[in-house]
Amino acid sequence: MALIGQFRRDLRVVLWPEERLIYVRVPKSGNTSISRAIPEGQKCRISIRRLKRLHPGWLAFSFVRNPWDRLVSTYHQKVDLENAIPEMMIDGVYRGFRERQLPVRPDMSFEAFAKLVCSIPDSKTDKHLRSQTSFLVRDGRLVVDVVGKLERVDEDWKIITHKAGASAVLPHLNRTRHKPYSGYYRDPRILSLVADRYREDIDRFGYEAPSGG
């Protein structure tokens, strides 16, 4: 538990000193594209204390994603072999799930995967399955100045870089290929389970359940 506590206190970030930008990384929310958008970004972990010391001179930002969509994307990249990155897999399952000893199987349906994910709290799960709030909120307050949404990533990226006086085109990397995520929530019980599991994300960042789910 000490290791988990240490992980939760420190922030996974990318620093761009020249642009004075700090990106707080949230897995499966455009992380790969944003991390590579500006050259020479420094990936590291920093404490909240260090982050505060960099203010007000630096702009801290992050991006979030609809929780229902984020879970579908995670399923396809970490469980579904068609979209998975081979070197990240062990016996057909993402190695991070294996390391956390999560009972994920390579033949799991999305429904079974969602039920499993929703039964495990943030403190005991893999970073790709933790709530986005767990990365961005400490003591009830956001640790960043700006939160963009993946659903409007190009528009929000322009706003962020404009605030920082920077100019960079956002690439679109590491996309998974699957049908629209709303089609995975035909069972209202799965829709509700995900809503309950990621309630903080939904309320704080203003998301709604997919229509037609």
N, C-alpha and C positions, 0 to 999 in steps of 0.2 A: 504493500500500500504506500510506502514511502516514495517509491519510484513514481507511482501514479500521481501522488501529490506534487512531486517536483515537476513532473511534466505539465501538470495543470497550472502551476504558477508561472512557468516560463512561457513566453510567446514565441511561436515559430514565425520568423519574419524574413523579408527581403529588404535590405537597406540600399538606397541609392544616394550616396553622400552628396554628389554634385547637384542632384535635383532636390535634395533634402526631403526625400520621400521614404516613408516606412509602410510597407505592405504587410499586414498581419494575415498570414496564410490560413485559409479554411479549405480543407480537402474537399474535392468534388464540387467546388464552386468557382470554376475557372482558374484554379490555382496555377496550372502549368502555363497557360497563355499569359496570365498577368505577370508571373515571375520572369518570363522571358521577353516581355514587351520592351523593356529598356535594357540596353547592354550593361554588363559589368555590375549586375546586382549582387549583393553579398548575402547569401543565405546563412542564417544563424538563429540562435535562440537568445532572447534578451528578457530580463526581468521587467516587471511593471515599474520598478524604481528607475531603471535605466531609460525606459520609454518616457517617463515623466520628465527626466532630466533633459531629453532632447526637445521638449516643448518649451516655448511656442515656436521655435525656429523651424521645426520640421512638420510636415503634414502626414498624419497617420491615417491609413484607410484600409478598407477590406471590401470583399464582395460576399454576398449571400445568395442562396438559391432556394426556390420552392422546395420544401422538405419532401413532398411526395415525388417530385421529379428527381431530386438528389438521390433518393433511395433506389429508384429504378436505374439510374446511371451507375451507381455503385454496384448493384447486382450484375449488370451486364459487363462491367470491367473487371470485377473481382471474383465472379462466380461463373458467368457464362463464357465458355472457352472460345466462342467465336470472336469476342471482342477483347479478351484478356491479353495482357502483355506476358508472353511466355516466361521470360526471366523473372517475373514477379510471382510466379505460381509454383506451388508444391503439391504434387498429386492432384492437380486440377483445381486447387483452391488458393486464393491469394495468401502469400506467406505471412502477412501480418495477422490474418485470422488464425493461422496455425500457431503463431508465436503467442497469441493471446489465449490459445486453447478454446477458441469458439467452435462449437459443433456445427460448422458449415460443411456441407457436402457438395461435390461438384455436380450432382444430379438434382439439386434442390430446385423446386419450382419457386417462382417469385413469391407466391403466397406463403410458402413454408419459410422462405428466407425472411420475409417481412415479419412474420410472427416471432421468429427467433430474435431478430434485431430489436423488436419492441419489448422483449422480455429482459433485456440486459441494460442496466443503467450506464450513464456516461463513464462513471469511475471504473467500470470493469470491461469496457469494450474497446475496439480499435478506433483510431482517430477518424477513419472514414465514416464511422457510424455514430460518432458523438454528435450531440447537438451543436449547431453553429454558435448558439449562445455561449456554450462552454469555452469557446475560443475568444470571444469578443467582449464578454462581460465579467467584471470583477467587482465584488461588493455592490452589485446592483447597478453599476454604471458601465457604459461603453468605454472601451480602452482606445477607441479610434475616433478621429474627427469626422470622417465621412464613411458611410456604408453604401456601396453601390449594389445593384441587383443584377444577377447574371441575365435575367430576362430582358434587360435593357443595357447590356454591358457596353456596347459601343458608345451610346449616349453618355452614360455615367463615367466611362473612362475619359472621354473628352473633357468633362467637367472637372475631374480630378487633376488631370495633367494641366489644364488651364489654370487651376488654382495654384499649382506648383510652378507655373511658368515653364513647363516642359512640353515637348512635342514628340510623340511616339505613336506609331500605328500599332494597334493591338492585334496580334496574330490569333488565329483560332486553332488551337492545338489539342490533341488528345481527346477528340470527340468520340463518343460511342455511337454506334448505329443501332437504333431500335425504333419500334413504332411509337407514336405519341404516348407519353407516360400515363395519360388519363385512361388509356385502355387497359392498364394493369390493375385498375381499381374498380372492376365491375362488382366485386363483392363488397358491400358497404361495411362489413365487419373489418376488412383489411384497411379500408379508408379511415375508419374510426380509430383503429389501433395506431396507425401512423400519426393521426392527429393528436392522440393522447401522448404518444412518445415524444413528439417534437412540439408540444404545445407552446413552450417558451419561444421557440423560433417563429412559430405561426403568429403569435400575438405581438411579439416585439417588432418583427419585420413586416407585418401586414400582409400575410399570405392567406389564400383561401383554398379550400378543397377543389380539386379539378372537376370541372363540369363534365357530365357524362360518365363519371366514375361509378 
